[in-house]
Amino acid sequence: MKHNMKSLFMYMTVALLGCAMMLSCSKDALDSDSEPGLYPQENPVDDMVVYMLPKAQAIDLTYEQKKFTQNNNAFTLQFLKTVNDADQTGKGFIYSPLSVTYVLSMVNAAAEGQTSQEIEQTLGFMLGYTEAGLNDVNAYSKKLIEGLPLVDPNVQLSIANAIFVSSRYTLKPQFQQEMQQYYHAQAESLDFSSPATLGHINGWCNEQTGGMIPTILEQVNPDAMSYLLNAIYFKAGWAAKFDPKKTKNEEFTTENGNTVQLPMMHQTVKALYLADSTYSAIEFSYGSGLWNMTLMLPNEGKTTDDIINVLAQKRRLRGHSDGFCSTMEEVLYYPYEVDLKVPRFETHSDTNTPDYTLIDLLKQMGIRQVFDPDLAQVPNLCEGANAFISMMRQKAAIEVNEDGAEAAAVTIAEMEATTSADPMEYPKTTFHANRPFVYAIQEASSGVILFVGKYTGK
């Protein structure tokens, strides 16, 4: 951290004077184990305040692709509300609706008619003024797969897709070609009656998520036609790491009013901050500042349910200067100096619960036919057979600590055949996440949301 402050001071000095120079620094400002800083510090004397304000560098999205992002983010926030309404455990959760989007987009590439329309409408791929073509959706998926991992070399991100097809079936050549071209999904033919197949599929999940999701199936259905999978893995350090010496056990008030002792990380940051009638929020950055976590804390008398309902209504985390007209209230963040406390936490989630399954959630959101063996129209997956989704599941996990965050998700669909800056002063505020909160991980320039979740202290 102290080494970071030296580098930050040097960066701003060069920007202000327009020339390179060497600066002396006290022994206390050095830490040979730290990474070089990435943000300019306007006050080198105050080494207790660090920068987490993001820098902009856009992914090259077309106008239609920006609309896809906006609409799919609305699906993400509606998914968050649907899960929250269905979950009765009181526990926190973490999911990646983007991972669900990838699996359903692959299914959609083989679908037709009302089945395809339901998927595209719910995911946000029907633009209203024009119906997006299948190749447009595929090209958008390809751009994110190839572009998002390259946005920031300091952030580790991978998006992987796979198709495991029963040796009893043959994929249609066009579908197989599109999966390779747009989704980088290599198809493998496997014997679904062999015990080795389960280990092979679960091994793919384990490898693609850095061990965070070691398994996705307990057994392989020998009658299944194929399994379509997506895995997203994210690992990044904070733009300014928390000092572990400042982490202390403090009280955290749960939703039922009880208090528990949790390790609370603490630092003072320059960050984007919002305060409205329902919640306050802070965006703090990973890596070079192009990825961020938005943490949303309910106001006194409000709950995480209120936050999630507002997000679903507004259909966005914040306002973007993207040129799109909207009658919705803009969600605006401003730079503040924030006294920040946030718990160190870890959450694991699985959509196979007593309260709901992933299929239950998606049916509530408007996708129905693809799960019905009598109504599904998915004729372009395998030769000589129509398909439907007989099982769908997601497992996800997140770990947040002083260094940064690691998150992963795997989504699987089982297919069966049917029978037919300048220096400035910032206002100051306090943001102590000592009660349940909502969070999201987002890429700043494109606006794509990868993960959403809720933390309740348990």
C-alpha positions as CSV (number, residue, x, y, z in Angstrom):
1,M,0.0,0.0,0.0
2,K,2.8,2.4,1.0
3,H,4.6,1.6,-2.2
4,N,1.4,2.4,-4.1
5,M,1.3,5.9,-2.6
6,K,4.8,6.6,-3.9
7,S,3.9,5.6,-7.4
8,L,0.6,7.5,-7.3
9,F,2.4,10.6,-6.2
10,M,4.9,10.3,-9.0
11,Y,2.1,9.8,-11.6
12,M,0.3,13.0,-10.6
13,T,3.5,15.0,-10.4
14,V,4.4,14.1,-13.9
15,A,0.9,15.0,-15.1
16,L,1.1,18.4,-13.4
17,L,4.6,19.4,-14.4
18,G,4.7,17.7,-17.8
19,C,8.1,16.2,-17.3
20,A,9.6,13.1,-15.7
21,M,11.4,13.4,-12.4
22,M,12.6,11.3,-9.5
23,L,11.1,11.8,-6.1
24,S,12.5,11.0,-2.8
25,C,10.3,9.2,-0.3
26,S,10.6,8.3,3.3
27,K,11.3,4.8,4.4
28,D,7.7,4.6,5.7
29,A,6.4,5.1,2.2
30,L,8.0,2.0,0.8
31,D,6.8,-1.6,0.8
32,S,8.7,-3.8,-1.6
33,D,5.9,-6.5,-1.6
34,S,3.3,-4.1,-2.9
35,E,2.3,-3.7,-6.6
36,P,2.8,-0.3,-8.2
37,G,-0.1,2.1,-7.8
38,L,-2.4,3.0,-10.7
39,Y,-4.3,6.1,-9.7
40,P,-3.0,9.7,-9.1
41,Q,-3.2,11.0,-5.5
42,E,-3.8,14.6,-5.3
43,N,-2.6,14.9,-1.7
44,P,0.7,13.0,-1.2
45,V,1.0,14.1,2.4
46,D,-2.2,12.2,3.4
47,D,-1.2,8.5,2.9
48,M,-4.4,7.4,4.6
49,V,-6.6,8.2,1.6
50,V,-6.4,6.1,-1.6
51,Y,-8.0,6.4,-5.0
52,M,-10.6,4.0,-6.4
53,L,-12.1,6.3,-9.0
54,P,-12.4,4.4,-12.4
55,K,-10.7,5.3,-15.6
56,A,-12.8,5.0,-18.8
57,Q,-11.8,2.7,-21.8
58,A,-14.7,1.6,-23.9
59,I,-15.3,-1.8,-25.4
60,D,-16.2,-1.2,-29.0
61,L,-20.0,-2.1,-29.0
62,T,-22.3,-1.2,-31.8
63,Y,-25.5,0.7,-31.1
64,E,-27.6,-2.5,-31.1
65,Q,-25.0,-4.2,-28.9
66,K,-25.3,-1.4,-26.3
67,K,-29.0,-1.9,-26.3
68,F,-28.5,-5.6,-25.8
69,T,-26.4,-4.8,-22.8
70,Q,-28.9,-2.4,-21.4
71,N,-31.8,-4.8,-21.9
72,N,-29.8,-7.9,-20.6
73,N,-28.8,-5.9,-17.5
74,A,-32.6,-5.4,-17.0
75,F,-33.0,-9.2,-17.1
76,T,-30.1,-9.5,-14.6
77,L,-31.8,-7.2,-12.1
78,Q,-35.2,-8.8,-12.7
79,F,-33.5,-12.2,-12.0
80,L,-32.1,-10.8,-8.8
81,K,-35.7,-9.8,-7.7
82,T,-37.1,-13.1,-8.8
83,V,-34.5,-15.1,-6.7
84,N,-35.0,-12.7,-3.8
85,D,-38.8,-13.1,-3.8
86,A,-38.5,-16.9,-4.0
87,D,-35.7,-17.4,-1.4
88,Q,-37.1,-17.9,2.1
89,T,-33.9,-18.9,3.9
90,G,-32.8,-15.5,4.9
91,K,-29.3,-16.4,3.8
92,G,-27.1,-14.5,1.3
93,F,-26.7,-15.6,-2.3
94,I,-24.6,-15.0,-5.4
95,Y,-25.6,-15.7,-9.0
96,S,-24.5,-14.9,-12.5
97,P,-27.5,-14.1,-14.8
98,L,-25.0,-13.5,-17.6
99,S,-24.0,-17.2,-17.3
100,V,-27.7,-18.2,-17.6
101,T,-27.8,-15.9,-20.7
102,Y,-25.0,-17.7,-22.4
103,V,-26.6,-21.2,-21.9
104,L,-30.0,-20.0,-23.1
105,S,-28.4,-18.2,-26.1
106,M,-26.8,-21.4,-27.2
107,V,-30.2,-23.2,-26.9
108,N,-31.8,-20.3,-28.8
109,A,-29.4,-20.9,-31.7
110,A,-31.2,-24.2,-32.2
111,A,-34.7,-23.0,-31.4
112,E,-37.5,-21.7,-33.5
113,G,-40.9,-20.0,-33.3
114,Q,-42.5,-19.1,-29.9
115,T,-39.8,-20.9,-28.1
116,S,-37.1,-18.7,-29.5
117,Q,-39.3,-15.5,-29.1
118,E,-39.7,-16.2,-25.3
119,I,-36.0,-16.7,-24.8
120,E,-35.0,-13.5,-26.8
121,Q,-37.7,-11.4,-25.2
122,T,-36.8,-12.3,-21.7
123,L,-33.1,-12.0,-22.2
124,G,-33.5,-8.6,-23.8
125,F,-32.5,-9.5,-27.4
126,M,-35.7,-8.2,-29.1
127,L,-35.1,-4.5,-29.5
128,G,-38.7,-3.3,-30.1
129,Y,-38.0,-1.1,-33.1
130,T,-36.5,-4.1,-35.0
131,E,-36.2,-7.8,-34.3
132,A,-32.6,-8.8,-33.8
133,G,-31.4,-11.6,-36.0
134,L,-29.9,-14.7,-34.5
135,N,-26.4,-13.8,-35.9
136,D,-26.7,-10.4,-34.2
137,V,-27.2,-12.1,-30.8
138,N,-24.4,-14.6,-31.5
139,A,-22.0,-11.8,-32.6
140,Y,-22.8,-9.9,-29.3
141,S,-22.0,-13.1,-27.3
142,K,-18.8,-13.5,-29.2
143,K,-17.7,-9.9,-28.6
144,L,-18.1,-10.3,-24.8
145,I,-16.3,-13.6,-24.7
146,E,-13.3,-12.2,-26.6
147,G,-13.4,-8.6,-25.4
148,L,-14.1,-8.7,-21.6
149,P,-11.1,-10.8,-20.7
150,L,-8.8,-8.3,-22.5
151,V,-10.2,-5.1,-20.9
152,D,-7.8,-5.1,-17.9
153,P,-4.6,-7.2,-17.8
154,N,-4.8,-6.8,-13.9
155,V,-8.1,-8.7,-13.8
156,Q,-8.4,-12.5,-14.5
157,L,-11.6,-13.2,-16.4
158,S,-12.6,-16.2,-18.4
159,I,-15.9,-17.1,-20.1
160,A,-16.1,-20.7,-21.3
161,N,-18.8,-22.7,-23.0
162,A,-19.0,-26.5,-23.7
163,I,-21.3,-29.0,-25.3
164,F,-21.3,-32.6,-24.3
165,V,-23.4,-34.7,-26.6
166,S,-24.5,-38.3,-26.1
167,S,-22.9,-40.7,-28.5
168,R,-26.4,-41.8,-29.5
169,Y,-27.0,-38.4,-31.2
170,T,-25.2,-36.3,-33.8
171,L,-25.1,-32.5,-33.7
172,K,-26.4,-30.7,-36.7
173,P,-23.3,-29.3,-38.6
174,Q,-24.6,-25.7,-38.7
175,F,-25.3,-25.6,-35.0
176,Q,-21.9,-27.1,-34.2
177,Q,-20.2,-24.6,-36.5
178,E,-22.0,-21.6,-34.9
179,M,-21.1,-22.8,-31.4
180,Q,-17.5,-23.0,-32.3
181,Q,-17.5,-19.6,-34.2
182,Y,-19.5,-17.5,-31.8
183,Y,-19.2,-19.2,-28.4
184,H,-15.8,-21.0,-28.6
185,A,-17.7,-24.1,-27.6
186,Q,-16.1,-27.4,-28.6
187,A,-18.5,-30.3,-28.9
188,E,-17.5,-33.7,-27.3
189,S,-19.3,-36.9,-28.0
190,L,-19.5,-39.0,-24.8
191,D,-21.1,-42.2,-23.6
192,F,-23.7,-41.0,-21.1
193,S,-24.1,-44.5,-19.7
194,S,-20.4,-44.6,-18.7
195,P,-19.4,-43.7,-15.1
196,A,-16.4,-41.8,-16.4
197,T,-18.7,-39.2,-18.1
198,L,-19.7,-37.6,-14.8
199,G,-16.1,-37.1,-13.8
200,H,-15.3,-35.6,-17.2
201,I,-18.1,-33.0,-17.1
202,N,-17.5,-32.1,-13.4
203,G,-13.7,-31.9,-14.2
204,W,-14.5,-29.3,-16.9
205,C,-16.3,-27.2,-14.3
206,N,-13.6,-27.5,-11.8
207,E,-10.9,-26.5,-14.3
208,Q,-12.8,-23.5,-15.7
209,T,-13.6,-22.0,-12.3
210,G,-10.2,-22.4,-10.6
211,G,-11.7,-25.0,-8.3
212,M,-14.4,-22.7,-7.0
213,I,-17.2,-24.9,-8.5
214,P,-15.8,-28.5,-8.4
215,T,-19.0,-30.2,-9.4
216,I,-22.3,-29.3,-11.2
217,L,-23.9,-32.8,-11.5
218,E,-24.4,-35.7,-9.1
219,Q,-25.3,-38.0,-12.0
220,V,-25.6,-38.1,-15.7
221,N,-28.9,-38.9,-17.3
222,P,-28.3,-41.8,-19.7
223,D,-31.3,-40.7,-21.8
224,A,-30.2,-37.1,-22.2
225,M,-29.4,-35.8,-25.6
226,S,-26.7,-33.3,-24.6
227,Y,-25.5,-31.0,-21.8
228,L,-24.8,-27.3,-22.6
229,L,-22.6,-25.5,-20.1
230,N,-21.2,-22.0,-19.4
231,A,-18.6,-21.1,-16.8
232,I,-17.5,-17.6,-15.8
233,Y,-14.5,-17.1,-13.6
234,F,-13.4,-13.7,-12.1
235,K,-10.5,-12.9,-9.9
236,A,-9.1,-9.4,-9.2
237,G,-7.3,-7.4,-6.6
238,W,-8.8,-4.1,-5.4
239,A,-7.3,-1.0,-7.0
240,A,-6.2,-0.2,-3.5
241,K,-6.1,-3.2,-1.2
242,F,-7.3,-3.1,2.4
243,D,-4.7,-3.3,5.1
244,P,-5.3,-6.6,7.0
245,K,-4.1,-4.9,10.2
246,K,-7.1,-2.7,10.1
247,T,-9.6,-5.6,9.9
248,K,-11.3,-6.1,13.2
249,N,-14.3,-8.1,14.5
250,E,-17.3,-5.8,14.8
251,E,-21.0,-6.0,15.2
252,F,-23.1,-6.8,12.1
253,T,-26.9,-6.5,12.4
254,T,-28.8,-9.3,10.6
255,E,-32.2,-8.9,9.0
256,N,-34.0,-10.2,12.1
257,G,-32.3,-7.6,14.3
258,N,-29.8,-10.0,15.9
259,T,-26.1,-9.0,16.0
260,V,-23.1,-11.2,15.1
261,Q,-19.4,-10.6,15.1
262,L,-17.8,-10.4,11.6
263,P,-14.4,-9.3,10.4
264,M,-14.9,-5.8,9.0
265,M,-12.3,-4.4,6.6
266,H,-11.7,-0.7,6.8
267,Q,-10.0,2.1,4.8
268,T,-10.7,5.6,3.6
269,V,-11.2,5.8,-0.2
270,K,-11.9,8.2,-3.0
271,A,-14.8,6.5,-4.8
272,L,-18.1,7.1,-6.6
273,Y,-21.0,7.4,-4.1
274,L,-24.7,7.6,-4.3
275,A,-27.3,8.5,-1.7
276,D,-31.1,8.4,-2.4
277,S,-34.3,7.8,-0.5
278,T,-33.9,4.0,-0.4
279,Y,-30.2,3.3,-0.2
280,S,-26.6,4.5,-0.3
281,A,-24.1,2.9,-2.6
282,I,-20.4,2.9,-3.4
283,E,-18.5,1.7,-6.5
284,F,-15.0,0.6,-5.7
285,S,-12.6,-0.6,-8.3
286,Y,-10.6,-3.7,-9.2
287,G,-7.3,-3.7,-11.1
288,S,-6.9,-0.6,-13.3
289,G,-10.4,0.6,-12.5
290,L,-12.4,-0.8,-15.4
291,W,-14.1,-3.4,-13.2
292,N,-15.9,-2.5,-10.1
293,M,-18.1,-3.8,-7.3
294,T,-21.2,-1.8,-6.5
295,L,-22.2,-2.2,-2.9
296,M,-25.7,-1.0,-1.9
297,L,-26.7,-0.4,1.7
298,P,-30.4,0.2,2.8
299,N,-31.2,3.4,4.6
300,E,-32.7,3.4,8.1
301,G,-36.1,1.9,7.9
302,K,-35.4,0.2,4.5
303,T,-34.3,-3.3,3.7
304,T,-32.4,-5.2,1.0
305,D,-35.9,-6.1,-0.4
306,D,-36.5,-2.4,-1.0
307,I,-33.2,-2.0,-2.8
308,I,-33.8,-5.0,-5.1
309,N,-37.3,-3.9,-5.9
310,V,-36.0,-0.4,-6.9
311,L,-33.2,-1.9,-9.1
312,A,-35.7,-4.1,-10.9
313,Q,-38.0,-1.1,-11.5
314,K,-35.2,1.1,-12.7
315,R,-33.7,-1.7,-14.8
316,R,-30.1,-0.5,-14.2
317,L,-27.5,0.0,-11.5
318,R,-26.7,3.6,-12.6
319,G,-27.1,6.1,-15.4
320,H,-24.7,5.9,-18.4
321,S,-23.8,8.5,-21.0
322,D,-24.8,6.1,-23.8
323,G,-27.0,8.4,-25.8
324,F,-30.2,6.4,-25.1
325,C,-33.3,8.3,-24.2
326,S,-35.1,7.2,-21.1
327,T,-38.0,8.5,-19.0
328,M,-36.6,6.6,-16.0
329,E,-34.9,8.5,-13.2
330,E,-31.1,8.6,-13.7
331,V,-29.0,6.9,-11.0
332,L,-26.1,9.2,-10.6
333,Y,-22.9,8.7,-8.6
334,Y,-20.5,11.4,-7.5
335,P,-16.9,11.3,-6.2
336,Y,-16.7,11.3,-2.4
337,E,-14.1,10.6,0.2
338,V,-15.6,7.6,2.0
339,D,-14.8,6.1,5.4
340,L,-15.5,2.5,4.2
341,K,-16.1,-0.6,6.2
342,V,-17.2,-3.9,4.5
343,P,-17.1,-7.4,5.9
344,R,-14.8,-10.1,4.6
345,F,-17.2,-12.8,3.4
346,E,-17.7,-15.9,1.4
347,T,-20.9,-17.1,-0.2
348,H,-21.9,-20.3,-2.1
349,S,-25.2,-20.7,-4.0
350,D,-27.1,-23.4,-5.9
351,T,-30.4,-22.9,-7.7
352,N,-31.4,-26.5,-6.7
353,T,-33.1,-25.5,-3.5
354,P,-36.3,-26.5,-1.5
355,D,-37.7,-23.1,-2.5
356,Y,-37.0,-22.9,-6.2
357,T,-35.1,-24.3,-9.2
358,L,-33.6,-22.3,-12.0
359,I,-36.4,-23.6,-14.3
360,D,-39.0,-22.3,-11.8
361,L,-37.3,-18.8,-11.8
362,L,-37.1,-18.6,-15.6
363,K,-40.7,-19.7,-16.0
364,Q,-41.8,-16.8,-13.7
365,M,-39.8,-14.5,-16.0
366,G,-41.5,-15.6,-19.2
367,I,-39.5,-18.5,-20.6
368,R,-41.8,-21.5,-20.7
369,Q,-42.0,-23.4,-23.9
370,V,-38.4,-24.6,-24.0
371,F,-39.0,-26.5,-20.8
372,D,-42.2,-28.2,-22.1
373,P,-41.6,-31.5,-24.1
374,D,-44.9,-31.0,-25.9
375,L,-44.4,-27.4,-26.9
376,A,-40.6,-26.8,-27.2
377,Q,-39.4,-26.0,-30.7
378,V,-35.6,-26.8,-30.7
379,P,-35.2,-28.8,-33.9
380,N,-31.8,-27.6,-34.9
381,L,-29.6,-29.1,-32.2
382,C,-29.3,-32.7,-33.2
383,E,-30.1,-34.7,-36.4
384,G,-33.5,-36.2,-36.5
385,A,-34.8,-35.0,-33.1
386,N,-36.5,-32.1,-31.4
387,A,-35.2,-31.1,-28.0
388,F,-36.4,-29.5,-24.7
389,I,-34.6,-28.5,-21.5
390,S,-35.3,-31.1,-18.9
391,M,-33.0,-29.8,-16.2
392,M,-31.2,-26.5,-15.7
393,R,-29.0,-25.5,-12.8
394,Q,-26.5,-22.9,-11.7
395,K,-23.9,-23.0,-8.9
396,A,-22.0,-19.8,-8.0
397,A,-19.5,-18.7,-5.4
398,I,-17.7,-15.5,-4.2
399,E,-15.0,-14.7,-1.8
400,V,-14.2,-11.1,-0.8
401,N,-11.2,-10.3,1.3
402,E,-8.6,-7.5,1.8
403,D,-6.8,-8.3,-1.4
404,G,-9.8,-8.4,-3.7
405,A,-12.5,-10.8,-4.9
406,E,-12.8,-14.2,-6.6
407,A,-16.1,-15.3,-8.1
408,A,-17.3,-18.1,-10.3
409,A,-20.5,-19.5,-11.8
410,V,-21.4,-22.6,-13.8
411,T,-24.7,-23.0,-15.6
412,I,-25.8,-26.3,-17.1
413,A,-28.8,-27.2,-19.3
414,E,-29.7,-30.8,-19.8
415,M,-31.4,-31.3,-23.2
416,E,-33.6,-34.3,-23.9
417,A,-35.4,-35.3,-27.1
418,T,-39.1,-34.8,-27.4
419,T,-41.3,-37.7,-28.6
420,S,-42.3,-36.2,-31.6
421,A,-8.5,14.2,-13.4
422,D,-7.4,17.6,-11.7
423,P,-6.8,17.9,-7.8
424,M,-10.0,18.9,-6.1
425,E,-11.8,18.7,-2.8
426,Y,-14.4,15.9,-2.3
427,P,-17.4,15.9,0.0
428,K,-16.9,13.3,2.8
429,T,-19.3,10.5,4.0
430,T,-19.4,7.3,5.9
431,F,-20.3,3.9,4.4
432,H,-20.3,1.1,7.0
433,A,-21.8,-2.1,5.7
434,N,-22.6,-3.4,9.1
435,R,-26.1,-4.7,8.1
436,P,-27.4,-6.7,5.1
437,F,-26.5,-5.3,1.7
438,V,-26.8,-5.9,-2.1
439,Y,-23.9,-6.1,-4.4
440,A,-23.0,-6.5,-8.1
441,I,-19.8,-6.9,-10.1
442,Q,-19.8,-5.0,-13.4
443,E,-17.4,-4.0,-16.2
444,A,-17.5,-0.2,-16.3
445,S,-17.1,0.8,-19.9
446,S,-19.6,-1.7,-21.5
447,G,-21.9,-1.7,-18.5
448,V,-22.1,-5.5,-18.5
449,I,-23.1,-7.0,-15.1
450,L,-21.5,-10.4,-14.4
451,F,-22.6,-11.2,-10.8
452,V,-25.3,-10.0,-8.5
453,G,-25.9,-11.0,-4.9
454,K,-27.1,-10.3,-1.4
455,Y,-25.1,-10.6,1.9
456,T,-27.1,-11.0,5.1
457,G,-24.3,-12.1,7.6
458,K,-25.0,-15.8,7.1
